[in-house]
């Protein structure tokens, strides 16, 4: 990793022990929409779940301060838990803070760690966390006295073990969840849900409108945000104009050509908002393109696309949305017959940034690019 020229935004709210101020995070989530929040926070975090109940005792073979911890399962609340709310402890995983030349993040009891956990159940140098070139995270237990557990299973020392979204990691008697900035935003806004938006998407890339409507009606906004998690294209309007039959040779049986769409007015494009179009919701979920090794979704009329829009004004392969890191989205057009526009400006093969509230015209259709909190309000506004 190259040396950073300036301090990361989230570091403004961090104390020397690597912990971010919870009240500042809450204010950040209230002041910004989800897209802006994840752009500012940028990094995954370890977020406290609870302090495990158990016994601490000295190890007669070890003169250091770390004590042996034995977890005791209990259904009764402990005085320790009442005294300290671990859910408000957030450690952003910012690589290269001590050494800009590597991506290692260290956690332990000693003050020279990136994440300092001052507790007798935690070893002086307990774990390291490594981020590889593909953005995956690996935990390495550094021979700690009480070990490290991922999803309740003790990991082997001095060996990289991958940790993924929403998995738990136990360090000493402290249990943390590994979360992305988007999930952190949802947690700051409220409760959690288990079902993911992927379960509600059909083979055309379209979300189940009735199910989303029901969830938005009976769930709180923060739960809905956690469920959807990703931005989406939501149908808004149909442009006025006429469709021109494609020029097909007499001896050709090809009746599946893209039709040319001509606007009703030469001077400007005129659209009519139609309620039924709002039922067309296409979540922008992450999908790695095997050919380009980029995180992008292809859009077009062909069902081989990630998002399929079955209309003859839309080319078989029309355009794509690329996800360029947390909260950053770009759209480009694949020289489609009827083109693409963002906020009234035509888009070519050069990528254009997509932001919350942008209006994207594809063929003769207009879509809103919205994040979950906005989608929630749109669904609840409809009768």
N, C-alpha and C positions, 0 to 999 in steps of 0.2 A: 504494500500500500504506500502510495506517495505521501510525502509530508503535507500536512494541512496548513494552508496559508492563514486560515482564520478559524476562530473558535466556533464549534457547532452551536446552533441556536439553543438546543436543549440543555447545553452545558451552563447556560445562564442561571438555570434553576437547580443546579446540582450542588450538593455539599461536598466537602473533601472526601467523604466516605463513599461517594459514587451514587448516593441516593438523591432522587429528584424531589423537590418540594411538592407534596400532594395538592396543596391548595392552589399552587400556581398551575398545576396540570388541570385541575377542575376549571379554573378561570379560562385557560387556553381552550378547553373543550366547549365552554359556553360562548366564547367570543368568536370562534371560527367554525365553519362547516367541516365535515369529515375530511374532505379532500385537502383543505388547507392545514388541518391538524396533523394529518399523516405526513404531509410535506415538511412541516416544521419539526416534528418529533423524529421522523426518518427511521429510527432503529427499533428493533425488537427490544423487549424488556423482560426482566424477571419481576413478576408482581406477586406480592405476598398472598398466601392462602390462609395459613394458620400456623400457630406454634404447637407442635405435637406434645402431648402429655407423656411424661416418662420420668425416669430417674437418672440423675447425674452422680457419678462417683469417681474418685481419684483412681488413676492407674498406678500401682506401686512400682511398675517397671519403667515408668516415664516421669521424668522430673519436670517436664513442660506443663503449661497451664491447661492444656486441652484435657477434658474429662471424658470418660466413657459414658455414652448415652444409651439407655435402653427404653425403647418406645413401649408404652403401656396403653392399650386400647381402652377407652372409657367413653361412656355416653354422657357423663356428667361434665358440665363446664368447669374449667379450672380457674383458679384465682389468677394464674398467669395470663390466661386468655382474656379474662375480664380486664386486666391491667394494661394489656398491649394489643392493639388492633393491627395485625400484620397486613391486612388487606390494603392499608394505606402506604405500604412500603413499596416503592417502585425503583428498580435499578435499570436504567437504560444500558444496553450493551453496545457501547461505542468503542470500536476497535482502535488500537494504536495510540491510546492516551499517553502511555508511558514511553512507548517506542513506536514512532510513526512508520517504521520499516516492517512491522509485522501486525497481524490481525488478532493477536492473542489478548484475551481479557482474563484477568486473574481475580479470584475471589477467595477470601480467607479472613482470619482474625487479625493478621498483621496490617499495620497502617500503610504499607507500601503496595497493597493490592489495589486494583481498580475499584473493586467492590469490597468494602470492609464490613464484616459481620462480627461485631464484638460480643462473642458469646463463647462460654467454655466448651460447648459441644462442637464448635467449629475449629478445625485445625488452623495453624498459622498460615499455611499455604494449602488451601483445601482443593480447589479445582482451577482449571483453565478452560476457557471457551474459545474455540477457533472458528472463524468464518472462512469458508473456501471461496473459490472464484465463482461458483454458481449460487452463492448466497445461502448455502446450507450451514447449519451450526453443529459443532461437535464439542461434546463435553469430555474432559479428561480429568479423572480423579488423580490427584498428585500424591497418592499414598496416604490419604487422610486417615485419622484414627477411627472415626465413626463411619467412614465410607460415604458414597454418594448414590442416591437411588433415583432412577428415572421411571416414572409410572409405577412406583412401588417395588421395582426390581433393582437390586444392588448391582452396580456396574464394576467391571474389572478395572483395577488401578493401572495408570500409565497406558491407557488405550483409548483412542478417540471413539466416542459413541455418539451417533447423531441424535439430536433432539428436534422434534417437530412441533408445529403450531398447537398450542393448548395442552401440551404434555406437561406433567408436573416433575419437578426436580426437588429432592430433599437434600439439604445441606445441613448436617448436624441435626438439630431438632426443628429446623425451619423448613416449611414446605412452600415452594414458589410455583407459579404457573409461567410458562414461556409463551409470551403473546406478541403479536404484531401491533404496529401503531393503530391499525383499524380496529382490532379487538379491544385495545386499551381505550380507544375513544368510546366504544360501546359500553365498556365497563364503567367508565367515568359518567356516562349518561344514565346508567341504571343496571338492570338485571341482565342475565345471560339466558340464552336458549341453546338447545342442542342440535336442532335440525339445521342443515345448511341449504343455501339457495340452489346448489347443484341438484338437489333432490327434486326441485320443482321445475326443472328445465327439460323441455322435450328435445327430440332429435333435430329440430329446426333452430335450436338455441333460444326458443321463446319460453318465458316463464308462465306458469299456470296462473292466469289472472284471478280466477275465482278464489284460489287458495291464498294468494297474496292479499286479496281484498279482505278475506276472512281474518287473516293474521293481523292486518292493519286495524281491523275493527275491534278485535277482542284482545289484542296484546298492547302493551305499553310501547311507546315510541322507541325506547332504548332496546327493548327486546327485538323489535322489528329490525332495527339497525344492525344488531348482531346477526340476525338471520340472513339478511340480504348481503350485507358486508361489502358488496361491490357496487360501482355505479352502473347505470343502465341507460339504454336508448328507449325512450317511451314515445309511442306514436302521438302526433299532435294534429297534423293537418294534411290536406290533399291540395295540391296546386291545380289551378284551373288551366285547362288546355285540352289538346286533342292528341290521340295516339295515331301515328302514321304506320301503316303496314310496312314490314321490311321488304326490301327488294330481293325476291327469291326467284331463281331461274325456273322456267316453266317445267323442266324435267326434274326438278328437285322436289323431294318429299320432306324437306326440312321446314317444319312449321314452328320451330322453337327459337327463332331469332329474336333478339332484343328489338323492341319497337321504339322508334324515335318519338319522343314526347316534345310537342311544340306548345309553349306557353300561350295563353289566351291573349296576352298583351305583349307587344314587342318591346315596350319600354321597361316593364318591370314584371316580376313574378308575383302572382296573386294567389294566395292560399286561403282555403276555407277550413276552419277548425271543425273537426268531426269527433263527437264523443266516442264512437266505437273504436276509433284508432288508438285511444288511450289504453285499450285492452292488449295492445301489442307492446310487450315489455321484453326487451332483450338484455339480460344482465351481461356485463363485461367481465366475465370470469377469466382467470389466468389459464392460458393454454400455450405450451411451448411448441413453436414451429420447428419440426425436426430438420427441415432443410436449411433454415436461416439461423437456428439456435436462438431465436428471439421470442419473447413473450408477446404474442399477437393473436388477434382474431380476424379471420377473413370473412368478408361480408359479400353476399351476392345471391343470385337466383338459384344457383345450383345447390342441391342438398349436400354436396361435399363440403360446403363452407361451414364455418363454426356458427355463423348467423345466417340463416336462409330466409330471404324475403321473396315470396312467390308472387311476383308481379313482372309483367313483360317490359316495364319501363326500367327495370333494374337488370344490369348485365349479369351474366353467369358468374363472373368474378368482378365485383364492382369496386371494392376498396377494402381497407383494413384498419383496425385500431391496434396500435402497439402500446403495450404497458411498459413504460421505461422507468421502472423503479416505483417505490411507494408513492401513490398519489399523482403520478405523472402519466398522461395519456396523449397519444398523438394519432391523427387520422391522415391517411393518404389515399388517393384515388388511382385505380389501375387503368387509366385511360378508358374509362367506361363510356358507353355511347351517349348517355344523358347526363353524365357528370355528377359532381358532388359540390355542395356549398356549405360553408360554416358561417352563420350570421350574415348571409347574403353575399359572401365572397367565395368565388370559385376556388376549389382545391385541386391541385395537380398531383403529380407523383412525389412532390416535395412535402414532407410531413408538416402538418399544422397542429399546434397544441389544442387539446380539448379541455375546456374548463366547465365547472359547474354552471348550469344554466344555458350553455351554448345550444344553438339551434342548428341541426345538421340535416341538410336536404340530400336525399339519396333517390335518384330517379324523380318520380313525381310526389314523393312522400317527405314530410317534414317530421323530424324527431327532436325531442328534448334530451339533452345529456344531463342526467341528474344523479345525485348521490342518495343513499338510502333515506336520510332524514327528509329530503325534499319529496321523494317518492311516497313516503309515509303520509305526508300532508296532502299530496295529490290524490291518493287512494281514499283518504278519509273525507276529502272535499266532495268527491263524486257521490251522488245519491243512487 
